[in-house]
Structures are given as C-alpha cells and as structure tokens.
Amino acid sequence: MTINLDDPKKLVQLRDQAHQVAMNMLRPISRKYDAAEHEYPKELDMLAAMIDGLSESGQASGAGASGVRRDESSSTTEGDGSTVNGTHLASVLSVMEMCWGDVGLLLSMPRQGLGNSAIASVADDEQAERFKGVWASMAITEPGTGSDSANISTTARLDGDHYVLDGEKIFVTSGERSDHVVVWATLDKGLGRAAIKSFVVPKGTPGMTVERLEHKLGIRASDTATIRFEGCRVPRENLLGTPEVDDKQGFAGAMATFDNTRPLVAAMAVGCARASLELTRELLGQAGVDIDYDRPALTQSAAAATYLQLEADWEAAYLLTLQAAWMADNRKPNSLEASMAKAKAGRAGNEITLRCVELAGSVGYSEHDLLEKWARDSKILDIFEGTQQIQQLIVARRLLGKTSAELK
C-alpha cells in the first residue's frame, strides 16, 4: 500500500486561495485588530461574501465551518472509490492557511462559526436548509462547570411547542456578532449526560441577553461573550437531533459535534505554529544560524537543534490533524483521532510559538514582528473545544476501554 502525504490535487487550488487570502487580507490587518479589541473587522464582510459566492457555485466546498456535514453527498471519491478526500480535509487545509494569517480574524468570519459546525454535524435535512446562511456561535461552557461538558446546568423545559431555556453561558466565541447561538442544555439534570441536547437560538429572542465581552490574552480580534438565558422560548423544531433521552447513547449526538470541530481547532494550531516556524527560520538565517537537514541535530548549534525539534513536533501535529479529517471524510469513527489531533496540535502550538519567541530574542518579544502575538493567540487553541487534560482523558479512556465513570 502506498501512502501519499502530498495534499490532494483537487484541493491544492482551495489551499492556495486560502493562503493568498491569509497573506494579502489577514496578515496586513492582524496587528490593527489585535490592538483594537472588540472592534469588528469590517474587511471580513467582503471576504465572507466571496466565500459564500464560491460555496454557492460549488467551487469552494469545505472552505469553512459549514462544510463539515457527514453525509454521502459531502464527499467525492477518487480513483477506485476506496479513498475519499472531501469537505473535512478541505476544511482543515483551508483553516491551516487562514490561521497562518490570523487566528482571531478567522474566528471572526461571518457564517463560519463553531455553531455552524454543530448545525452541519447534527441537523437533519430540514434544519440544514432552514439554517442555511446563518452565523452561529456555540455556547457550551458555564460558570463552575469547567471542562466537564456533561455537568451542564442550563435547562431546557418543554412547554407546548417551545423549549424554555434558563441558564448562563460563558466564553462564547462570536457571541455578540453572530445572529444565532447553538446552546447546550439539559432536558433533565437527574438523567445525566443522556439528557443534554443542543438548541439553535436566534439572536433577539426574548430572554436571551449578551451580558458582557471578555478582555483576553490572545485572539483579541474575536469577541468572546457571556450570555444569559431567562425564560428564553425556542421553537421545539430548533432542537438539533432527537428529543428522546437515550441512556445507552448518552449525549453522543451532541458530542459528535466535537469529532468535526476538534480537527478544525487542531488545524488552527498547526497554521499558527507554521507561521511562527517560517518567520523564525528566516530570522535565524539572517543571524547566521544554518539549519542543516543532512546532519544530526546534536552536531549543530543549539538554536538549529531546537528548531529541528520544533519542526518535528509540528509535523506530527499536522499529520494527526489530516488523519482525523480524512477518517471523517471516509465515514470512519474518529473520536479518538480527533482528540489525539487536538491534544498534540494544541500542546505543540503552544510550545512552538513560545520557543520561537525565545529563539528570536528581543525581536520575538517585541511587537516588531508578529511572533509575540502568535504566542498569545496559540494558548486558547490548547484550551477551547476541550482542554489538553480533557483530550488526554478521552484518549486514555478509548485506548484502555474505560468509561468516563471508571477513569476521571
């Protein structure tokens, strides 16, 4: 069996287009919107319209978060049909390139929110059509629950043709700018994780209030909100997935969202880390540090040896991310691989960007270049969509055959 690690030919144009956007549109305004925290990047409106047009014409399938729905039509076969390189792989490749430009600006892209991935992952055909074109953020984390998604206390009570939501959500990416929010809530706290469902809530719904925006270490171009729900009535048809509580299935329907979004977050870390590596190598070269791939690292300078190790870590994160996306395209269960990719890329991204700051010395620590910004931006990529510790727990449970109750 031959394994080809080059990007699929049919996705090269999409990847290159994303790189051009990152280089010519995102990089030039990166520092501007990092300094102007919470100011909406109006330049993104034109870019979003262009992506919408390409998606409508079928020329940019998988260009953003809306391109990760798991169905047969979302993938196209190649060769004898045994291998599929579809929208999941296209999405991670384009996300890598865009985050080579700027992570916060990518997270600010209209209609490309993590809530869009949730809708694409779980919605039925009618819902997918009804919510087509919305900009959806995703509200999971709550005060006091930390990384334990199963401990959600926001409630959803059925009242006639509506569910009534009550609770508070924090750290909602694009929580102020989006026009819809995908909210995780429990139908019955006593039934545990099996009763957790996700609901699509339009902005402006009575009882839904954006309380405040957070000031953050990184991704400052992206707004991060706290949202409160008090007697918020949502049509029952806005529940994603089945309303039935299945003890055997748990909240697998809601968690399926993460199988799609974790590789995307891993791709963000891979793209940001690559930006740091490329600039650092250029700076090292200017300082007279030669990196020789034909000699053992121990025979080279400390800076060159460090760089080679960072590059190896990046390669591992990159390949794990591609694997998780490829498995999704080929309809293979990828929960383990998605968590492995997220864990490796999140940690490697933090390590690489920080070490690049060190390798570049005063240039890395100052605002002369973007190295210090990338180091700040990368931290969140090891935290949201499940922290490093949670990913390690998931991987351990899968490998050891343990349940969440058996291995905490």
Order of alpha helices (4+ residues) and beta strands (2+ residues): alpha-alpha-alpha-beta-beta-alpha-alpha-alpha-alpha-beta-beta-beta-beta-beta-beta-beta-beta-alpha-alpha-alpha-alpha-alpha-alpha
